[in-house]
């Protein structure tokens, strides 16, 4: 299946983890992928993709800075073969700490990247999609955006709750422009972040999930692939759970 042939996809935070899997999956199905990331591993990811024959370009931009995103979008439009009509807002950070010790600076940093960064990328790319006749936006949220934080990171849960509301608002506003806006809400995915958990925590999390295992980044990527495919042409404003049954709503 090469259903994304001739399309350009922008994936933020694609240097590693879930974002990297999403970028690779979209490229494997025909899209030219623009990786937008500031992580030091981004160059390594680009070289890895090139070694696999994957069509990808790297753009270094902080999604929380409007001027950087605007310039990046200008470059993508100029340099890629087709206007970007797929946007995956995956870039995100977490700062742990209860309400008693979370600093104002950490609170703001999380909202700046996770929520405002998602808004900025949408704001800058939507006009391109409108001019192209439509597109798909997928925001990477979290189970914490639906039920609140479960690991002493209230800023993270709040930011993802905001992403969910923004997803639905944009889905309503952009339907007339043939732009579909959805989100995925993962939980307990095997990534660099979860690799830091000790075995006691991993066991407790596995036991809380009906499927009794952690998810794979590839499984989130498959869900995103579906949401940007022709098979999801009648789906918009949805927050799709990818959590092994941890939350069923």
C-alpha positions as CSV (number, residue, x, y, z in Angstrom):
1,X,0.0,0.0,0.0
2,X,1.4,3.4,-1.1
3,X,-1.6,5.5,-0.4
4,X,0.3,8.6,0.5
5,X,2.2,8.9,-2.8
6,X,2.7,12.5,-3.8
7,X,1.9,13.9,-0.4
8,X,4.1,15.8,2.0
9,X,3.7,15.1,5.8
10,X,5.0,17.3,8.6
11,X,5.8,15.5,11.8
12,X,7.0,17.4,14.8
13,X,9.1,15.8,17.5
14,X,10.1,13.0,15.1
15,X,13.7,12.5,16.2
16,X,12.8,9.6,18.4
17,X,10.1,7.6,20.0
18,X,6.5,7.8,18.8
19,X,7.2,10.7,16.4
20,X,10.0,8.8,14.7
21,X,7.8,5.7,14.2
22,X,5.0,7.9,12.8
23,X,7.4,9.7,10.4
24,X,8.8,6.3,9.2
25,X,5.4,4.8,8.8
26,X,4.1,7.7,6.7
27,X,7.2,7.7,4.5
28,X,7.0,3.9,4.0
29,X,3.5,4.5,2.6
30,X,4.7,7.1,0.1
31,X,4.8,10.4,1.8
32,X,7.7,12.8,1.7
33,X,8.3,13.6,5.4
34,X,9.4,16.8,6.9
35,X,10.9,16.1,10.4
36,X,10.6,19.2,12.6
37,X,12.6,18.8,15.8
38,X,15.4,20.4,17.9
39,X,16.5,17.2,19.6
40,X,20.2,16.3,19.1
41,X,19.2,12.8,17.8
42,X,17.4,14.3,14.8
43,X,20.4,14.1,12.6
44,X,20.9,10.5,13.4
45,X,17.3,9.8,12.6
46,X,17.5,11.5,9.3
47,X,20.6,9.5,8.3
48,X,18.8,6.3,9.4
49,X,15.8,7.2,7.2
50,X,18.1,8.0,4.2
51,X,19.8,4.6,4.6
52,X,16.4,3.0,4.3
53,X,15.6,4.9,1.2
54,X,13.0,7.0,3.0
55,X,12.2,10.4,1.6
56,X,12.7,12.8,4.5
57,X,14.0,16.3,5.2
58,X,15.0,17.7,8.6
59,X,14.0,21.2,9.8
60,X,15.2,22.4,13.1
61,X,12.6,24.6,14.8
62,X,11.2,25.0,18.3
63,X,7.4,24.6,17.9
64,X,6.8,27.0,20.7
65,X,8.3,29.9,18.7
66,X,6.0,31.2,16.0
67,X,8.7,32.9,13.9
68,X,10.7,29.7,13.7
69,X,7.7,27.7,12.7
70,X,6.6,30.2,10.1
71,X,10.0,30.2,8.5
72,X,10.1,26.4,8.6
73,X,6.7,26.2,6.9
74,X,7.9,28.6,4.2
75,X,11.0,26.4,3.6
76,X,8.9,23.2,3.5
77,X,6.6,24.6,0.9
78,X,9.5,25.7,-1.2
79,X,11.7,22.6,-0.9
80,X,9.3,19.7,-0.8
81,X,7.7,18.3,-4.0
82,X,4.2,19.0,-2.9
83,X,2.5,21.4,-0.4
84,X,2.2,19.8,3.1
85,X,-1.3,18.5,3.6
86,X,-0.6,16.2,6.5
87,X,0.4,17.6,9.9
88,X,1.2,15.4,12.9
89,X,1.7,17.4,16.1
90,X,3.8,15.0,18.2
91,X,6.4,17.3,19.8
92,X,5.9,17.3,23.6
93,X,7.7,17.6,26.9
94,X,6.9,16.6,30.5
95,X,8.0,18.1,33.8
96,X,7.2,16.0,36.9
97,X,6.1,17.4,40.2
98,X,3.0,17.7,42.3
99,X,1.2,21.0,42.7
100,X,3.3,21.6,45.8
101,X,6.7,21.6,44.0
102,X,6.0,22.2,40.3
103,X,7.5,25.5,39.4
104,X,5.8,28.2,37.4
105,X,8.6,28.0,34.9
106,X,8.0,24.2,34.4
107,X,4.3,24.7,34.1
108,X,4.7,27.3,31.4
109,X,7.4,25.3,29.5
110,X,5.0,22.3,29.2
111,X,2.1,24.4,28.0
112,X,4.3,26.3,25.6
113,X,5.5,23.2,23.8
114,X,2.5,20.8,24.1
115,X,-0.4,23.1,23.7
116,X,0.8,26.4,22.2
117,X,3.2,24.6,19.9
118,X,0.3,22.5,18.6
119,X,-1.7,25.7,18.0
120,X,1.3,27.5,16.3
121,X,1.9,24.6,13.9
122,X,-1.8,24.4,13.0
123,X,-2.0,28.2,12.6
124,X,0.9,28.3,10.2
125,X,0.1,25.2,8.1
126,X,-3.7,25.4,7.8
127,X,-3.6,28.2,5.2
128,X,-1.4,25.9,3.0
129,X,-3.9,23.1,3.4
130,X,-6.8,25.4,2.5
131,X,-5.0,26.5,-0.6
132,X,-4.3,22.9,-1.5
133,X,-7.9,21.9,-1.1
134,X,-7.8,20.0,2.1
135,X,-5.7,17.9,4.5
136,X,-5.4,16.0,7.7
137,X,-4.2,17.0,11.1
138,X,-3.4,14.5,13.8
139,X,-2.5,15.7,17.3
140,X,-0.7,13.3,19.7
141,X,-2.4,13.6,23.0
142,X,-2.4,11.2,26.0
143,X,-4.7,9.3,28.3
144,X,-3.8,12.0,30.8
145,X,-5.7,14.5,28.6
146,X,-8.9,12.6,29.2
147,X,-8.7,11.5,32.8
148,X,-6.1,13.9,34.3
149,X,-2.5,13.3,35.2
150,X,-1.7,9.9,36.8
151,X,2.0,10.3,37.5
152,X,2.5,13.6,39.4
153,X,2.8,15.8,36.2
154,X,-0.3,18.1,36.3
155,X,1.1,20.4,33.6
156,X,1.3,17.5,31.2
157,X,-2.3,16.4,31.8
158,X,-3.6,19.9,31.5
159,X,-1.7,20.5,28.3
160,X,-3.0,17.4,26.7
161,X,-6.6,18.2,27.8
162,X,-6.1,21.5,26.0
163,X,-4.9,19.6,22.9
164,X,-8.1,17.5,23.0
165,X,-10.3,20.6,23.1
166,X,-8.3,22.3,20.4
167,X,-8.7,19.2,18.2
168,X,-12.5,19.3,18.4
169,X,-12.7,23.0,17.9
170,X,-10.5,22.9,14.8
171,X,-12.4,19.9,13.5
172,X,-15.6,21.9,13.5
173,X,-14.1,25.0,12.0
174,X,-12.1,23.3,9.3
175,X,-14.6,20.8,8.0
176,X,-15.9,23.2,5.3
177,X,-12.3,23.4,4.0
178,X,-12.0,19.6,3.7
179,X,-9.5,19.5,6.6
180,X,-9.9,16.6,9.0
181,X,-8.6,17.0,12.6
182,X,-8.2,14.1,15.0
183,X,-6.0,13.0,17.8
184,X,-4.5,9.9,19.3
185,X,-4.3,9.3,23.0
186,X,-1.6,6.8,23.9
187,X,-0.8,5.3,27.3
188,X,2.1,3.2,28.4
189,X,4.1,3.0,25.1
190,X,7.6,1.5,24.9
191,X,9.7,4.6,24.3
192,X,12.9,6.2,25.7
193,X,10.8,7.7,28.5
194,X,9.2,4.4,29.6
195,X,12.6,2.7,29.4
196,X,13.6,4.7,32.5
197,X,10.9,3.0,34.6
198,X,12.1,0.4,37.1
199,X,10.7,-3.1,36.9
200,X,8.3,-2.6,39.8
201,X,6.6,0.3,38.0
202,X,6.6,-1.5,34.7
203,X,4.9,-4.5,36.4
204,X,2.3,-2.3,38.0
205,X,1.5,-0.5,34.8
206,X,1.2,-3.8,32.8
207,X,-1.1,-5.2,35.5
208,X,-3.4,-2.1,35.1
209,X,-3.9,-2.7,31.4
210,X,-6.4,-5.4,30.2
211,X,-4.0,-6.6,27.5
212,X,-1.3,-7.0,30.1
213,X,1.5,-5.4,28.1
214,X,2.9,-2.0,27.1
215,X,2.1,-0.7,23.7
216,X,4.6,-0.2,20.9
217,X,5.3,3.1,19.1
218,X,4.6,1.3,15.9
219,X,1.0,0.7,17.0
220,X,0.5,4.4,17.6
221,X,2.0,5.0,14.1
222,X,-0.5,2.6,12.5
223,X,-3.4,4.5,14.1
224,X,-2.0,7.8,12.7
225,X,-1.6,6.2,9.3
226,X,-5.2,5.2,9.3
227,X,-6.4,8.6,10.3
228,X,-4.5,10.3,7.4
229,X,-5.7,7.6,4.9
230,X,-8.7,7.6,2.6
231,X,-10.2,5.0,4.9
232,X,-10.8,7.7,7.6
233,X,-12.4,10.3,5.2
234,X,-15.5,10.4,7.4
235,X,-13.8,10.8,10.7
236,X,-13.0,14.1,12.3
237,X,-13.0,15.5,15.9
238,X,-12.1,12.1,17.4
239,X,-9.6,11.4,20.2
240,X,-8.6,7.8,19.5
241,X,-7.4,5.7,22.4
242,X,-4.3,3.6,21.9
243,X,-3.9,2.1,25.4
244,X,-4.6,-1.6,25.5
245,X,-7.9,-1.1,27.2
246,X,-6.7,1.0,30.1
247,X,-9.4,3.6,29.3
248,X,-12.5,2.5,27.4
249,X,-14.6,5.5,26.5
